[in-house]
Amino acid sequence: MIIIILFVHYAHRRIICTVRMIKNSVNMQTHSATPQILSHTIEEQSLPQVRIAYFIMVHQRPQAFKTLLEKIYTRDQFYLIHIDRKASSETTEAIQDYVIQYPNVYILESMNIVSGGFSMIQAELNAMEFLLNASKQWDYLINLSGEDLPLRSQDIIRQFLTVNAGRNYIFYYDQKFYRPDTLQRIQNHFTELTHRISSLIYKRDFMRGVTPYIGGKWFIFTRETCSFLSNNEKVMDFEDYYLHTLLPAESFFQTVLMNTDFNDIIVNDDKRAAFSPPLIGKNNYYSQFLKFLTESNSIFINKVGDLTDDRIIECVANGYDIPLPEINEIERELKRDQPGSN
């Protein structure tokens, strides 16, 4: 059964248009998202696991998407899929036909995602609003691409977020201090066109009283955080400004959250491993990356739709059901801020 729903956000330019929902959502229980700092005890193992809403953005390689969904799918969680409007009809049809079998998988109406533009942020804001309206029965939102893979099982990932309930995970750096070379992205006015960013730009003042931050485009956000990002009027001021910046997917959420009361519940880590071997020195890179996968507590690996290296495939498979190594987040943060650590 397909249900057509229209969401209109009158307070802002953002309109969530017709959304196709595949069948009906399953009944779920609500869990608290109150921040906690817990030690690993027997009582923890009996805590009700948090439920995750996944937002997956796809534009190609439907087979890679199917592999991802099969690995992260459970009947008591939520999955919202966005298929880029530029995707081929074959890709779109393959994904739509595939997800119809899952009762708790939804498809968000397609947008045209422009590389470097605000459209990716807009799709994620649309996803947050859709999922908040769809159910009260999820606790965390994780964004993924259709070519990502989990490094751990859902039980391990959910247990990790249960123990650390209330924390947000995203990479962030003070943009002026650590990445002054990127300030032109926010100090110039850019315009997103249908398929590219306009070459016509001009200087403008940055937001008064706001410290700009930069990082990556991957995040793990609490439900409370998603509600704030979707509904708070302060966020709309950031939207108005970052609508005309370059690569806002690497700075919008960081800047919003670090300039609000949410800044004290953010862990400076997106829990992702990124596989990007260099043109020269690949063998050394592979050995270092395998060591990283073994020792890190990352829970996803990004953009591996075309991964064919047997060593990494075997490493990922061998670690899938192994508990995450414990890492002192505060100690790691202090090391990261030491001179020469970046």
C-alpha positions in Angstrom: 0.0 0.0 0.0 1.5 3.4 -1.0 0.4 6.5 1.0 0.9 10.0 -0.5 1.6 12.7 2.1 2.2 16.4 1.6 4.3 18.4 4.2 4.4 22.2 4.0 6.6 24.3 6.2 4.9 27.7 6.1 7.5 29.4 8.4 10.3 29.1 5.9 11.1 28.6 2.2 11.6 24.9 3.0 8.8 22.8 1.6 8.8 19.1 1.9 6.8 18.0 -1.1 5.0 14.8 -1.9 6.6 11.8 -0.1 6.0 8.2 -1.0 5.8 6.0 2.0 6.2 2.3 1.4 3.5 0.5 3.4 2.9 1.3 7.1 5.5 1.7 9.9 5.8 -1.0 12.5 4.8 -0.3 16.2 7.7 0.7 18.3 8.5 1.7 21.9 9.9 5.1 22.9 13.2 5.4 24.7 14.7 8.4 26.6 17.4 10.4 24.8 18.6 12.0 28.0 22.5 12.4 28.0 24.2 9.7 30.1 27.7 8.9 31.0 27.8 5.2 31.9 30.4 2.7 32.8 30.3 -0.8 31.3 28.4 -2.8 33.8 26.1 -5.8 33.7 23.1 -3.5 34.1 24.0 -1.8 30.8 23.6 -5.0 28.9 19.9 -5.1 29.9 19.1 -1.5 28.9 16.5 -1.3 26.1 18.4 -0.6 22.9 17.9 2.7 21.2 16.2 2.6 17.8 17.9 4.2 14.8 16.4 6.0 11.8 18.7 5.8 8.8 18.7 8.3 6.0 20.4 6.9 2.9 21.2 9.1 -0.1 21.6 7.1 -3.4 22.4 8.2 -6.9 24.0 5.1 -8.5 25.0 1.5 -7.9 21.7 0.0 -6.7 23.4 -3.3 -5.9 25.7 -1.6 -3.4 22.6 0.0 -1.8 20.9 -3.4 -1.5 24.0 -4.8 0.2 24.0 -1.9 2.7 20.3 -2.2 3.5 20.5 -5.9 4.0 23.3 -5.4 6.6 21.6 -2.6 8.6 17.9 -3.7 8.3 15.9 -4.7 11.3 12.1 -4.7 11.6 12.0 -2.3 14.5 13.9 0.6 13.0 13.3 3.2 10.3 14.9 3.6 6.9 14.3 6.7 4.7 15.8 6.6 1.1 16.5 9.6 -1.1 17.2 8.8 -4.8 18.9 11.7 -6.6 16.7 13.2 -9.3 19.7 12.8 -11.7 19.8 9.1 -11.1 19.1 6.9 -14.1 15.6 5.5 -14.5 17.0 2.0 -14.1 18.6 2.9 -10.8 15.4 4.5 -9.5 13.2 1.6 -10.5 15.6 -1.0 -9.2 15.6 0.6 -5.7 11.9 1.3 -5.6 11.1 -2.3 -6.7 13.5 -3.6 -4.1 12.4 -1.7 -1.0 8.7 -2.5 -1.5 9.3 -5.7 0.4 10.3 -3.9 3.6 7.4 -2.5 5.7 9.5 0.1 7.5 11.4 1.6 4.5 10.3 4.9 3.1 11.2 6.9 0.0 11.6 10.7 0.2 10.6 12.7 -2.9 13.7 13.2 -5.1 15.6 16.4 -5.2 18.3 17.4 -7.6 21.5 17.3 -5.4 24.1 19.7 -6.7 27.7 19.0 -5.6 28.9 21.8 -3.4 25.4 23.3 -2.9 22.9 23.6 -0.1 20.6 21.0 -1.7 22.2 18.2 0.3 21.6 20.0 3.5 18.0 20.7 2.4 17.4 17.0 1.7 18.7 16.1 5.2 16.5 18.7 6.8 13.6 17.4 4.8 14.5 13.9 6.0 14.6 15.0 9.7 11.2 16.6 9.4 9.7 13.6 7.6 11.0 11.1 10.2 9.9 13.2 13.1 6.4 13.3 11.7 6.5 9.6 10.7 7.1 8.2 14.2 8.1 9.1 17.8 9.7 5.7 18.1 13.3 6.4 17.1 16.1 7.9 19.1 19.0 8.5 16.7 19.4 9.6 13.1 22.4 8.4 11.0 23.1 9.6 7.5 24.7 7.3 5.0 25.4 7.2 1.3 24.2 4.2 -0.7 27.8 3.0 -1.1 28.6 2.8 2.7 28.9 -0.4 4.7 28.6 -1.0 8.5 31.8 -2.2 10.3 29.8 -3.6 13.1 26.5 -5.5 13.5 23.3 -3.6 14.4 23.4 -5.1 17.9 26.8 -3.6 18.6 26.0 -0.2 17.0 22.8 0.1 19.0 24.4 -1.0 22.2 27.1 1.6 21.7 24.5 4.4 21.2 22.5 3.1 24.1 25.4 3.4 26.5 26.2 6.9 25.1 22.6 8.0 24.8 22.2 11.8 24.3 25.5 12.4 22.6 25.9 13.7 19.0 28.7 12.6 16.7 30.2 14.8 14.0 33.6 16.1 13.1 34.2 19.8 13.7 37.0 22.2 13.7 37.2 26.0 14.3 37.3 27.1 10.7 39.2 30.3 11.2 41.9 28.6 13.3 42.3 25.2 11.6 41.1 25.8 8.1 41.5 29.5 7.2 42.1 28.4 3.6 38.4 27.5 3.4 36.9 30.8 4.7 36.2 32.0 1.1 33.5 29.3 1.0 31.5 31.3 3.6 32.7 34.8 3.0 31.5 34.9 -0.6 28.0 34.7 -1.8 27.4 31.6 -4.0 24.3 30.7 -6.0 23.3 27.1 -6.6 22.0 26.5 -10.1 20.3 23.5 -11.5 23.4 21.4 -12.1 26.3 23.5 -10.7 27.4 26.5 -8.6 27.3 29.8 -10.4 30.8 31.3 -11.1 29.3 34.8 -10.3 30.3 35.4 -6.6 30.7 38.5 -4.4 32.1 39.2 -0.9 29.8 39.6 2.1 30.0 39.7 5.9 29.7 36.6 7.9 27.0 36.1 10.5 27.5 38.5 13.4 28.5 36.9 16.7 28.8 33.4 15.2 32.0 31.3 15.1 32.3 29.3 11.8 33.1 25.6 12.1 34.0 23.0 9.5 34.3 19.3 9.4 32.7 16.4 7.4 29.2 15.6 6.1 28.5 12.5 8.2 26.7 12.6 11.5 24.9 10.7 14.2 22.3 13.0 15.8 19.8 12.5 18.6 16.1 12.9 18.0 16.1 16.0 20.1 18.9 17.5 17.9 16.9 16.7 14.8 13.8 18.4 16.2 15.9 21.5 17.0 17.4 21.6 13.5 14.0 21.2 11.9 11.8 23.5 14.0 13.9 26.2 15.8 13.7 29.7 14.4 17.3 30.3 15.2 18.3 27.6 12.7 16.4 29.4 9.9 18.9 32.3 10.2 21.7 29.8 9.6 19.8 28.3 6.7 19.3 31.8 5.1 23.0 32.4 5.2 24.4 29.0 4.4 22.0 28.7 1.4 24.5 30.8 -0.5 27.8 29.2 0.7 30.1 26.7 -1.0 30.2 23.1 0.4 27.8 23.8 3.3 27.5 20.0 3.9 30.9 20.3 5.6 30.1 23.2 7.8 26.4 23.9 8.3 25.5 21.5 11.0 28.8 22.1 12.8 28.3 25.8 12.9 24.7 25.6 14.0 25.3 23.2 16.9 28.6 24.6 18.1 27.0 28.1 18.4 24.0 26.8 20.5 23.4 24.9 23.7 24.1 21.7 21.9 27.8 22.3 21.8 28.4 20.4 25.1 27.0 17.1 23.9 29.0 16.8 20.7 31.7 14.2 20.4 34.2 15.3 17.8 34.0 12.1 15.8 31.6 10.9 13.1 32.4 7.2 13.7 33.3 6.7 10.0 36.3 5.2 8.3 37.1 6.8 4.9 38.8 4.6 2.3 40.7 6.8 -0.2 44.0 5.2 -1.3 46.6 7.6 -2.9 47.9 7.1 -6.4 51.4 6.5 -5.0 52.3 4.3 -2.0 49.1 2.2 -2.1 50.6 -0.8 -0.3 51.7 1.2 2.7 48.3 2.9 2.8 46.5 -0.4 2.8 48.6 -1.7 5.7 48.0 1.5 7.7 44.3 1.4 6.9 43.9 -2.2 8.0 45.6 -1.3 11.3 43.2 1.6 11.7 40.2 -0.6 11.1 41.4 -3.1 13.7 42.1 -0.4 16.4 39.4 2.2 15.8 35.8 2.3 17.1 34.4 3.5 13.8 31.0 1.9 13.0 30.8 2.6 9.2 33.1 2.8 6.3 32.3 5.4 3.6 32.1 5.0 -0.1 33.1 1.4 -0.6 30.6 0.5 -3.4 33.5 -0.4 -5.6 35.8 -1.9 -3.0 37.5 -5.0 -4.3 40.6 -5.4 -2.2 40.3 -8.8 -0.5 42.4 -7.7 2.5 40.0 -5.0 3.5 36.9 -7.1 2.7 38.3 -9.8 5.0 39.2 -7.3 7.7 35.6 -5.8 7.7 34.0 -9.3 7.8 36.2 -10.5 10.6 35.5 -7.5 12.8 31.7 -7.4 12.2 30.7 -9.1 15.4 33.6 -8.0 17.6 32.7 -5.4 20.3 34.0 -1.9 19.7 37.3 -1.1 21.5 36.8 1.4 24.3 38.3 4.8 23.5 38.7 7.7 26.0 37.0 10.5 24.0 38.3 13.3 26.3 41.9 12.0 26.1 41.7 11.7 22.3 40.3 15.3 22.1 43.1 16.7 24.1 45.7 14.9 21.9 43.9 16.2 18.8 44.3 19.8 20.1 48.0 19.5 20.8 50.3 21.3 18.4 51.3 19.2 15.4 48.5 16.7 15.9 46.6 17.8 12.7 
